Amino acid sequence: MIAASPAPAAPPGPAPSPLPLATPFGEELAARGGTLGEVVARLDAVAIELGSFRLSAFDVLYGLAAIGILLALAWGATRLTRALLRRLPALDGTQQALAEKLATILIWVIAFLVGVDLIGIDLTALTVFSGAFGLAIGFGLQKTFGNLIAGIILLLDKSIKPGDVIAVADQGGQHTFGQIRKIGIRAVSVTTRDEREYLIPNENLMINQVENWSYSSRNVRVQVPVGVSYEADMALAERLMLEAAAAAPRVLADPPPAVWWNGFGDNAVEFTIHCWINDPEQGVGNVRSDVLRRLWTLFHEHGIGLPYPQRDVHLKPGAPLAALIAALERRSPPAGQ
């Protein structure tokens, strides 16, 4: 009697594959024995298995630790690079800002690629992710990447750079001026004289009209309106206006101040003092105040009258006026009482 041969054993299925780099590292620690090896073995025993995929608690901790260390290194490298770039005397403010932005992007791209390799993700598996990422850029992240590219272009052509003074409009439509503190990845930070900080998207400065007070020249003309009484000596008043403007510390001697006649108003002859400054980031209103304060003293010293509202009232004679006068006389008390 011939015994039936036993059926051949089925080939063993593929062993569950944990995180590629975590296993060798964990096996090395476990092989050393001791308390650390025992802890690693216990963590590796707690795992989730889905078919050929296996993810243990040690894999999770390893991945989190690797990502945390990588983020810390990238953050430190970014700060160190910025500090080194700011110490280079050959780079101006615009070039430093551009170099910092490009270096930051490069550091974080390298950190992302190294992180993917540390975690053990196959780059070929990112094909689907890259397609989804492209759709996200096309829809949700379009403005973000547009602002990033716009900021780099602004720094390249130097049309707007840190330190420039530009005119901005608030929500009420009122225009004021502010100084650019920095050009970020998404927006430009502009600080006004009242310490309000506006965050303007980079794209807005690319597609909208921008009034840059310090693009090609830092000289800014300040206009100071002045009214003088009709009875005053106009030639003397003009000389005093020029003297008050020239005495202001921030007013430039070249170009020199000038006085223009604007017109003849209801109560005064209207003038405008034109003077120039080269530090608009220090404010414009304080220059007007300084000139007017000095002019007030000079006008009083030389007897130049300042205008004030005057109205002449003419009453036409007639029966209504006579009745009003008679009524007032009846109501007034007799003389001597």
C-alpha positions in Angstrom: 0.0 0.0 0.0 1.4 3.2 -1.1 1.1 6.0 1.4 -0.1 9.3 0.1 2.6 11.9 0.0 1.8 14.9 2.0 0.8 18.0 0.1 3.6 20.5 -0.4 3.5 23.4 2.1 2.3 26.7 0.7 5.0 29.2 0.3 5.1 31.7 3.1 3.4 35.0 2.3 5.3 38.2 2.4 6.2 39.3 5.8 4.6 42.6 7.0 6.9 45.5 6.1 7.4 48.1 8.8 8.8 51.5 8.2 12.0 50.9 6.2 14.5 52.8 8.3 12.9 52.3 11.7 13.4 48.5 11.7 17.2 48.3 11.3 17.6 51.1 13.8 15.2 49.3 16.2 16.8 46.0 15.6 20.2 47.4 16.4 18.9 48.9 19.7 17.1 45.7 20.6 20.3 43.6 19.9 22.2 45.6 22.4 20.0 44.3 25.1 19.5 46.0 28.4 16.6 48.2 29.4 16.7 50.2 26.2 16.6 47.1 24.0 13.6 45.8 26.1 11.7 49.1 25.7 12.3 49.1 21.9 11.2 45.4 21.6 8.0 46.2 23.5 7.2 49.3 21.4 7.9 47.3 18.3 5.5 44.6 19.5 2.6 47.1 19.6 1.7 47.4 15.9 -1.0 47.8 13.4 -0.9 45.3 10.5 -2.9 45.7 7.3 -1.9 43.1 4.8 1.8 43.6 4.0 1.9 46.9 5.9 3.0 47.0 9.5 3.2 50.1 11.6 4.5 49.8 15.2 4.6 52.3 18.0 8.3 52.4 17.7 7.9 53.4 14.0 5.6 56.2 15.0 7.9 57.5 17.7 10.9 57.2 15.4 9.1 59.2 12.6 8.0 61.9 15.0 11.5 62.3 16.5 13.1 62.4 13.1 10.6 65.1 11.8 11.1 67.1 15.0 14.9 67.1 14.8 14.7 67.9 11.1 12.4 70.9 11.7 14.6 72.2 14.5 17.7 71.9 12.2 15.9 73.7 9.3 14.7 76.5 11.6 18.2 76.9 13.1 19.8 76.9 9.6 17.3 79.5 8.4 18.1 81.8 11.3 21.9 81.3 10.9 21.7 82.0 7.2 19.8 85.2 7.8 22.3 86.4 10.4 25.2 85.6 8.0 23.6 87.4 5.1 22.9 90.5 7.1 26.6 90.8 8.0 27.7 90.9 4.4 28.5 94.6 3.5 28.4 93.9 -0.2 24.6 93.3 -0.1 22.1 96.2 0.2 18.8 95.9 1.9 17.0 94.6 -1.2 19.6 92.1 -2.0 19.7 90.8 1.6 15.9 90.4 1.6 16.0 88.5 -1.7 18.9 86.3 -0.6 17.1 85.5 2.7 13.9 84.6 0.8 15.6 82.3 -1.7 17.8 80.7 1.1 14.7 80.0 3.2 12.9 78.3 0.3 16.0 76.2 -0.5 16.5 75.1 3.1 12.9 74.0 3.6 12.8 72.2 0.2 16.0 70.3 1.3 14.4 69.6 4.7 11.3 68.2 3.0 13.3 65.9 0.7 15.4 64.7 3.6 12.4 64.1 5.8 10.7 62.0 3.0 13.9 59.9 2.8 14.1 59.5 6.6 10.6 58.4 7.0 11.1 56.0 4.1 8.4 57.2 1.7 9.1 56.0 -1.8 9.3 59.1 -4.1 7.5 57.2 -6.8 4.6 57.1 -4.5 4.4 60.8 -4.6 3.1 60.8 -8.2 -0.5 60.9 -7.1 0.3 63.3 -4.4 2.0 65.7 -6.8 -1.0 65.6 -9.0 -3.3 66.5 -6.1 -0.8 69.1 -5.0 -0.9 70.7 -8.5 -4.7 70.9 -8.3 -4.4 72.5 -4.9 -2.1 75.1 -6.3 -4.4 75.7 -9.2 -7.4 76.3 -6.9 -6.8 76.8 -3.2 -3.1 77.8 -3.1 -3.1 79.9 -6.3 -3.0 83.2 -4.4 -0.4 82.0 -2.0 2.0 81.0 -4.7 1.1 84.1 -6.7 2.1 86.3 -3.7 5.3 84.4 -3.3 6.4 84.9 -6.9 5.2 88.5 -6.8 7.4 89.2 -3.7 10.4 87.7 -5.4 9.8 89.9 -8.6 9.4 93.0 -6.4 12.8 92.3 -4.8 14.4 91.6 -8.2 13.4 94.8 -10.0 13.8 96.9 -6.8 10.6 98.9 -7.5 9.6 98.4 -3.9 12.1 97.5 -1.2 12.4 97.6 2.6 12.8 101.1 3.8 10.8 102.8 1.0 8.0 105.2 1.9 4.8 104.5 0.0 1.2 105.9 0.1 -1.4 103.5 1.3 -5.2 103.7 1.7 -7.1 102.5 4.8 -10.5 100.9 4.8 -12.2 104.3 4.8 -10.5 105.3 1.6 -8.2 107.8 3.3 -4.6 107.9 2.0 -1.7 108.0 4.3 2.0 107.1 4.0 4.0 104.4 5.6 7.4 102.8 5.5 8.0 99.3 4.3 9.4 97.2 7.1 9.8 93.9 5.3 8.6 92.0 2.2 7.4 88.6 3.4 6.4 85.4 1.6 2.7 86.5 1.4 2.5 90.2 2.1 4.4 93.4 2.5 4.5 95.0 6.0 3.9 98.8 5.9 4.0 100.8 9.2 2.4 104.3 9.3 3.4 107.2 11.5 0.6 106.3 14.0 2.2 102.8 14.3 -0.6 101.1 12.4 0.8 98.1 10.4 -0.8 97.3 7.1 -0.2 93.8 5.6 -0.6 94.3 1.8 -0.6 91.2 -0.4 2.4 91.2 -2.8 0.1 90.8 -5.8 -1.7 94.1 -5.0 1.6 96.0 -5.2 2.3 94.3 -8.6 -1.1 95.0 -10.3 -2.2 98.2 -8.6 -0.8 101.7 -8.9 1.6 102.4 -6.0 2.9 105.9 -5.0 6.5 105.4 -3.9 8.0 108.5 -2.3 11.5 107.2 -2.2 11.9 105.2 -5.5 14.3 107.3 -7.5 14.7 110.2 -5.0 14.0 110.7 -1.3 13.2 114.4 -1.7 9.5 115.1 -0.9 7.8 118.5 -1.2 5.7 119.7 1.7 3.0 122.2 1.2 2.0 124.6 4.0 -1.1 126.8 3.4 -1.1 130.2 5.0 -3.6 133.0 5.0 -2.7 136.7 5.5 -4.9 139.7 6.3 -5.6 142.1 3.4 -4.2 145.0 5.4 -0.8 143.3 5.8 2.5 144.1 4.0 2.5 141.3 1.5 6.2 141.6 0.6 7.2 141.4 4.3 4.8 138.5 4.8 6.5 136.6 2.0 10.0 137.2 3.4 8.8 136.0 6.8 7.3 132.8 5.3 10.6 132.0 3.6 12.5 132.7 6.9 10.2 130.5 8.9 10.6 127.6 6.4 14.3 127.9 6.1 14.7 127.9 10.0 13.0 124.5 10.3 15.7 121.8 10.9 14.3 119.2 8.4 13.7 121.6 5.5 16.4 121.4 2.8 18.3 124.4 1.7 18.5 122.9 -1.8 16.0 123.1 -3.4 15.2 126.3 -1.4 11.7 127.0 0.0 9.3 129.0 -2.2 6.1 130.9 -1.6 3.2 130.9 -4.1 0.1 133.1 -4.2 -2.9 130.9 -4.4 -5.7 133.5 -4.6 -7.8 136.1 -2.8 -10.2 134.5 -0.4 -13.2 135.9 1.5 -11.1 137.0 4.5 -7.5 136.6 3.5 -4.9 136.5 0.8 -4.0 132.8 0.4 -0.4 131.6 0.1 1.3 128.2 0.0 4.8 127.6 1.3 6.6 124.9 -0.6 9.6 123.3 1.1 11.5 120.1 0.6 12.6 117.3 3.0 14.6 114.1 2.3 13.4 111.9 5.3 9.7 111.3 4.6 9.7 108.3 7.0 10.0 110.8 9.9 6.6 112.3 9.0 5.2 115.3 7.1 2.7 116.8 9.5 5.4 117.7 12.1 7.2 119.7 9.4 4.1 121.8 8.7 3.6 122.3 12.4 7.2 123.5 12.9 6.9 126.0 10.0 3.6 127.4 11.2 4.8 127.7 14.8 7.8 129.7 13.7 5.7 131.8 11.3 3.2 132.7 14.1 6.0 134.2 16.2 7.5 136.1 13.2 4.1 137.5 12.2 3.4 138.8 15.7 6.9 140.3 16.0 6.4 142.3 12.7 2.8 143.2 13.0 1.4 140.9 10.2 -2.3 140.4 10.8 -3.9 137.0 10.6 -7.3 136.7 9.1 -10.5 135.8 10.9 -14.1 135.4 9.6 -15.9 138.8 9.1 -19.4 139.5 8.0 -21.0 142.9 7.2 -24.8 142.9 7.8 -26.8 145.6 6.0 -30.4 146.3 7.1 -32.7 147.9 4.5 -35.0 150.7 5.8 -38.7 150.1 5.7 -41.8 149.4 7.8 -40.7 146.1 9.2 -37.4 147.6 10.4 -39.2 150.6 12.0 -41.6 148.3 13.8 -38.7 146.2 15.1 -36.9 149.3 16.4 -40.0 150.5 18.1 -40.6 147.2 19.8 -37.0 147.2 21.1 -37.4 150.7 22.4 -40.6 149.8 24.3 -38.9 146.8 25.9 -35.8 148.7 26.9 -35.9 150.4 30.4 -36.0 154.2 30.6 -32.6 155.9 31.0 -31.5 156.3 34.6 -33.3 153.1 35.9 
